[in-house]
């Protein structure tokens, strides 16, 4: 039984390639964990309490009954944490593992200190951190990555109603991943009909695949922030509307995205820089084009400038995630060109971010 406090550290994410297409069965996406973190601090306590530091919410009472955690707050921002705690407690209850009272404190550094939102997967990392902390406290062994991923994915989809789970995978596994989604519609229905949570997470999930991959050698990875936060949900909704309005055009996008992501994966597996960069450019084109057809600006003028400047310096760039603002990413074959690229970005009003790939998933922060 846990008797000492500890802190779990969970990385955020950046999408590398395959955005939007990943919402369809078996379509692959590349996602990367980054060295910005969400922390969940666990401590035994006389009473159950929760603190969300970023929201200035401290010492909220909570209780677990009838497979549900209820947090004493009407603030809707506690919902992700409430559902994550519920799933973790339900899993332990089904295993007949008793829990003591405890306090949990959540702190995120995925956004800037000034409150700027970078699009690094905050809610997914928070959910993963909450579940990792509770499992770490009560399971006899360190929770396997797949267990942590599945419980966090169930919780995240339950709260959000949709999503690919790629951000959860990055938080649970770390590193760079080739990912195909479990499909949110399948997950919701299968979870509803599952006889037990333990059995459900032990099953093979159709559609899902998670495989670690590596970038080619001699490749510099750069991230630029355009200064404009974007609403992922709204953008995804507009692109998915194209599926109804113009299925032929939507299918063309899926085919182009698949070809681009295949080239990127091929470049990774064969350590072939030219093939990798070609795939990045193809994926940029596929996403910008589907945005035009869906009548939504995914590649904003500043994201477009980021990409053009990157290509002028011998590399390849694209938006990361749903676009419409947030971050763009760039791959440069030589580190020497990185500083020149950053100077060009700054001149254009793009902020280079000092963010790197993080090789580890959720773990106790020593």
FENRAPE-V918051 format. One record per backbone hydrogen bond with DSSP energy under -0.5 kcal/mol. NH is the residue of the N-H (numbers start at 1). CO is the residue of the C=O. Records with the same first field share a line. If there is no record, write none. Layout:
BEGIN
NH=CO / CO
END
This chain:
BEGIN
2=137
6=42
8=40
9=363
10=38
12=34 / 36
13=120
14=32
16=30
17=30
21=19
22=18
23=20
24=21
27=24
29=179
30=17
31=29 / 177
32=14
33=175
34=12
35=356
36=34
38=10
39=107
40=8
41=105
42=6 / 40
43=103
45=101
49=102
50=60
51=104
52=57
53=51 / 106
54=106
55=52
56=53
57=52
58=56
60=50
62=48
63=70
65=63 / 68
68=65
70=63
71=69
72=61
73=71
78=75
79=76
82=78
83=79
84=80
85=81
86=82
87=83
88=84
89=85
90=86
91=87
92=88
93=89
94=90
95=91
96=93
97=92
98=96
103=43
104=49
105=41
106=51
107=39
109=37
112=116
115=112
118=116
125=121
126=122
127=123
128=124
129=125
130=126
131=127
132=128
133=129
134=130
135=131
136=132
137=133
138=134
139=135
148=144
149=145
150=146
151=147
152=148
153=149
154=150
155=151
156=152
157=153
158=154
159=155
160=156
161=157
169=165
170=166
171=167
172=168
173=169
174=169 / 170
175=358
176=213
177=31
178=211
179=29 / 177
180=209
181=22 / 27
182=164
187=183
188=184
189=185
190=186
191=187
192=188
193=189
194=190 / 191
200=196
201=197
202=198
203=199
206=204
208=205 / 206
209=180
211=178
213=176
220=332
222=330
223=353
224=328
225=351
226=326
232=230
235=231
236=232
237=233
238=234
239=235
240=236
241=237
242=238 / 239
243=239 / 240
244=240 / 241
245=241
246=242
250=246
251=247
252=248
253=249
254=250
255=251
256=252
257=253
258=254
259=255
260=256
261=257
262=258
263=259
264=260
265=261
266=262
267=263
268=264
269=265
270=266
271=268
272=267
273=271
276=272
277=273
278=274
279=275
280=276
281=277
282=278
283=279
284=280
285=281
286=282
287=283
288=284
289=285
290=286
291=287
292=288
293=289
294=290
295=292
296=291
298=296
300=298
304=300
305=301
306=302
307=303
308=304
309=305
310=306
311=307
312=308
313=309 / 310
314=311
315=310
316=331
318=329
320=327
323=320
324=298
326=228
328=224
329=318
330=222
331=316
332=220
337=334
338=335
339=335
340=336
341=337
342=338
343=339
344=340
345=341
346=342
347=343
348=344 / 345
349=345 / 346
350=345
351=225
352=350
353=223
355=353
358=33
359=357
361=173
362=171
363=9
365=7
366=364
END
